[in-house]
């Protein structure tokens, strides 16, 4: 099943605004009228979330991750130079940015067929007969993304929002996305302490991490 390839990779990999142009009337225009010409409206795609896979943080290792699926068919990164942010929402409806996630800590599985080459660890390479790299083809109907949290803590049971800047992604027609705040529900947010007994109790409650980027639902990834 092609959807399972996304899970295989996630386990192996482990982790402009367009300004309006205003043209004022020249002295030759009658009655000192001004003619204003606005830049043509730029069409962009709204970002829609399909599901949240997980969000966790280990306070002992100071590492964590967030992963979700977008109900969009983005095929590449866009021209935006801004980074994704992890935010909280205030009572007045505004957002406060807590962490900025650079693309170095970001992994996106774009819609469509993508080729990936992954270098296995020494132990895995030995099991594979000294294979230097693994080539995997992934065919996704939606956009999946995951990012690492490095010394960027989150609290268990708290709701967060992933801010995706405008034009961060583009679809097959080259159309960028609108800026969006994607909710990470509190039920999907978990923290670990590094204490085995305490963490086992948390794990058995139903939310847990497998490898670096845990998988909650094997069958629901990248439909």
WONORHU-V160040 format. One record per residue. N is the residue number from 1. RES is the residue in one letter. PHI is phi in whole degrees, -180 to 180 (* if undefined). Layout:
n=N res=RES phi=PHI
n=N res=RES phi=PHI
//
This chain:
n=1 res=X phi=*
n=2 res=X phi=-62
n=3 res=X phi=-63
n=4 res=X phi=-71
n=5 res=X phi=-63
n=6 res=X phi=-60
n=7 res=X phi=-69
n=8 res=X phi=-59
n=9 res=X phi=-67
n=10 res=X phi=-63
n=11 res=X phi=-77
n=12 res=X phi=-78
n=13 res=X phi=-68
n=14 res=X phi=51
n=15 res=X phi=56
n=16 res=X phi=*
n=17 res=X phi=-45
n=18 res=X phi=-91
n=19 res=X phi=-80
n=20 res=X phi=-70
n=21 res=X phi=-101
n=22 res=X phi=-106
n=23 res=X phi=-111
n=24 res=X phi=-83
n=25 res=X phi=-66
n=26 res=X phi=-85
n=27 res=X phi=-66
n=28 res=X phi=-79
n=29 res=X phi=-74
n=30 res=X phi=-78
n=31 res=X phi=59
n=32 res=X phi=53
n=33 res=X phi=-75
n=34 res=X phi=-108
n=35 res=X phi=-110
n=36 res=X phi=-111
n=37 res=X phi=-112
n=38 res=X phi=-89
n=39 res=X phi=-64
n=40 res=X phi=-60
n=41 res=X phi=-65
n=42 res=X phi=-91
n=43 res=X phi=-82
n=44 res=X phi=-136
n=45 res=X phi=-97
n=46 res=X phi=-72
n=47 res=X phi=-90
n=48 res=X phi=-124
n=49 res=X phi=-84
n=50 res=X phi=-92
n=51 res=X phi=-165
n=52 res=X phi=-100
n=53 res=X phi=-85
n=54 res=X phi=-170
n=55 res=X phi=-154
n=56 res=X phi=-148
n=57 res=X phi=-151
n=58 res=X phi=-106
n=59 res=X phi=-70
n=60 res=X phi=-77
n=61 res=X phi=-87
n=62 res=X phi=58
n=63 res=X phi=-134
n=64 res=X phi=-161
n=65 res=X phi=-164
n=66 res=X phi=-133
n=67 res=X phi=-142
n=68 res=X phi=-154
n=69 res=X phi=-118
n=70 res=X phi=-100
n=71 res=X phi=-84
n=72 res=X phi=-139
n=73 res=X phi=-111
n=74 res=X phi=-79
n=75 res=X phi=-118
n=76 res=X phi=-166
n=77 res=X phi=-75
n=78 res=X phi=-91
n=79 res=X phi=-89
n=80 res=X phi=-63
n=81 res=X phi=-101
n=82 res=X phi=-84
n=83 res=X phi=-101
n=84 res=X phi=-65
n=85 res=X phi=-128
n=86 res=X phi=-103
n=87 res=X phi=-129
n=88 res=X phi=-116
n=89 res=X phi=-109
n=90 res=X phi=-86
n=91 res=X phi=-63
n=92 res=X phi=-85
n=93 res=X phi=90
n=94 res=X phi=-84
n=95 res=X phi=-120
n=96 res=X phi=-119
n=97 res=X phi=-78
n=98 res=X phi=-99
n=99 res=X phi=-136
n=100 res=X phi=-106
n=101 res=X phi=-112
n=102 res=X phi=-71
n=103 res=X phi=-65
n=104 res=X phi=-63
n=105 res=X phi=-104
n=106 res=X phi=-116
n=107 res=X phi=-130
n=108 res=X phi=-125
n=109 res=X phi=-102
n=110 res=X phi=-77
n=111 res=X phi=-68
n=112 res=X phi=95
n=113 res=X phi=-88
n=114 res=X phi=-127
n=115 res=X phi=-103
n=116 res=X phi=-128
n=117 res=X phi=-118
n=118 res=X phi=-121
n=119 res=X phi=-91
n=120 res=X phi=-75
n=121 res=X phi=-68
n=122 res=X phi=-59
n=123 res=X phi=-64
n=124 res=X phi=-68
n=125 res=X phi=-62
n=126 res=X phi=-63
n=127 res=X phi=-67
n=128 res=X phi=-95
n=129 res=X phi=75
n=130 res=X phi=83
n=131 res=X phi=-62
n=132 res=X phi=-80
n=133 res=X phi=-153
n=134 res=X phi=-121
n=135 res=X phi=-97
n=136 res=X phi=-131
n=137 res=X phi=-106
n=138 res=X phi=-118
n=139 res=X phi=-123
n=140 res=X phi=-113
n=141 res=X phi=-90
n=142 res=X phi=-131
n=143 res=X phi=-99
n=144 res=X phi=-113
n=145 res=X phi=-140
n=146 res=X phi=-147
n=147 res=X phi=-141
n=148 res=X phi=-88
n=149 res=X phi=-108
n=150 res=X phi=-115
n=151 res=X phi=55
n=152 res=X phi=-129
n=153 res=X phi=-76
n=154 res=X phi=-131
n=155 res=X phi=-105
n=156 res=X phi=-61
n=157 res=X phi=76
n=158 res=X phi=-108
n=159 res=X phi=-83
n=160 res=X phi=-127
n=161 res=X phi=-135
n=162 res=X phi=-96
n=163 res=X phi=-90
n=164 res=X phi=-106
n=165 res=X phi=-63
n=166 res=X phi=-60
n=167 res=X phi=63
n=168 res=X phi=-72
n=169 res=X phi=-123
n=170 res=X phi=-135
n=171 res=X phi=-94
n=172 res=X phi=-64
n=173 res=X phi=-91
n=174 res=X phi=81
n=175 res=X phi=-86
n=176 res=X phi=-81
n=177 res=X phi=-96
n=178 res=X phi=-75
n=179 res=X phi=-63
n=180 res=X phi=-152
n=181 res=X phi=-106
n=182 res=X phi=-102
n=183 res=X phi=-75
n=184 res=X phi=-108
n=185 res=X phi=-63
n=186 res=X phi=-59
n=187 res=X phi=-65
n=188 res=X phi=-97
n=189 res=X phi=-99
n=190 res=X phi=-139
n=191 res=X phi=-130
n=192 res=X phi=-124
n=193 res=X phi=-109
n=194 res=X phi=90
n=195 res=X phi=-88
n=196 res=X phi=-58
n=197 res=X phi=-64
n=198 res=X phi=-65
n=199 res=X phi=-73
n=200 res=X phi=-64
n=201 res=X phi=-64
n=202 res=X phi=-68
n=203 res=X phi=-59
n=204 res=X phi=-71
n=205 res=X phi=-78
n=206 res=X phi=120
n=207 res=X phi=-121
n=208 res=X phi=-152
n=209 res=X phi=-110
n=210 res=X phi=-116
n=211 res=X phi=56
n=212 res=X phi=-84
n=213 res=X phi=-111
n=214 res=X phi=-30
n=215 res=X phi=-118
n=216 res=X phi=-84
n=217 res=X phi=-132
n=218 res=X phi=-64
n=219 res=X phi=-84
n=220 res=X phi=-97
n=221 res=X phi=-76
n=222 res=X phi=50
n=223 res=X phi=-63
//
